[in-house]
């Protein structure tokens, strides 16, 4: 499978909850659809193709297919689990659905009012 070395990353955010969360002067190797290696530019392995990002910041992407005005809880544990290759180990969407159902209505109203004030 072809590999691509991305170099000259000014700051790389790794989302590694147990390791270094940012690496300056970083590089990474992509193999297919997966990140195969992350580290300093000086220690970068050879690859089939090279892309220089000109000192820009690189961070993990995520897709938020929808949003809600008000919800309770968070899915940070799920995100951390998925970054280690364990999909939905923390409960998935059920986590925030349960927290929202257990939340008091007055807290939801307070959050909605605060959001409305910010967007005026």
N, C-alpha and C positions, 0 to 999 in steps of 0.2 A: 504494500500500500504506500502511496506517495506521502512524503512528509514535507511540511512547510515550517521553516524557522522564521519566527517573527522577532525582529531585533529592534534595538534603539527605543525600547519602551521606557519612558521617563519614570513612570511609577505603575506597578502592576498590583492590582488588588486580587488576592487569591481566594478569599472566603474560606480559608482553612481555619476552623475553630480551634485546632490544636497546634497550629504552626504559625509561621510568620504570615501576617495578614497583608502586608505590603512589601514589595521588593522594588528598590530603586535601581536604575540602569539594568533593567530586566530583559529577559528573552523568554520565549516559549516555543515549543514544537507542537504542531498540530499534525495528527496522523488520522486521516479520514475525517470523521466528525468528532474526534476526541482529542483533548489536550494530553499529549504523551510525556511532556517534560516541561518543568518550570524552574528558572533559576537566574543567576546573574549572566549578563551578556558574555563576560569573560569565560564562563564555563559551559557555554552553549555547544551542544553536539552538532555535527554536520547534518544537513538535510537536503532533500531533492530540490527545494525551492527556497528562496529567501525574500522576505518582505521587511523593509525598513519603515517603521511608523513615525520616524522623525521626532522622537522625544515625547510623544503623546502618552496620555494615561490610558491604560487598558483595564477594564473591569469585567467580571462575569456578567453575561447577559441573562435576562429573565423575561418571560412573557407573562404579562398580566392580562388575561383575556377579557376580564371585566372588573368593575370596581363597584363598591357599595358606599353610599354616603356615610353610613354608620354601621360599625360592626364591633364586636367585642373579641378579645383574645388576639393572638397572633400565631403565625406559623413558622416562627424562627427555628424551632426544633426540627420541623420537617425539612426546612431549607438546609440546615446543617447535615441532617441524615442523608439527603439526596446528594450533597456534595461528596459524601463518602461512598456513594453507590447504593444506598439503601432507600429505595423509593417508598414514600408514604409510611415510613416506620413510625412517625410521630402522630399518625392519625389522619393526615390529609385534611380535606375541607371539613370533615366532621368536627375537627378541633374548634374552628371558629364558629361553626353552626351551633354547636353545643354551648359555647361561651355566650353567643348572642342570645340564644334562647334563655339562658340562665341570668342574663343581665337584667337589671331593673330598668323599667321604661324611662324613669326620670333621668338616668345617666345617658341613655340614647338621645333623649331630647336635648340635654345639655351639650352633647357632642355635635348634634345637628345645628344647634344655635351658634356654637363656636365656629363651625365651618362656614356657616352663612355670614358671620361677621367678618371673617378673613376674606371672603370673596366679594365684599362690597367695595 
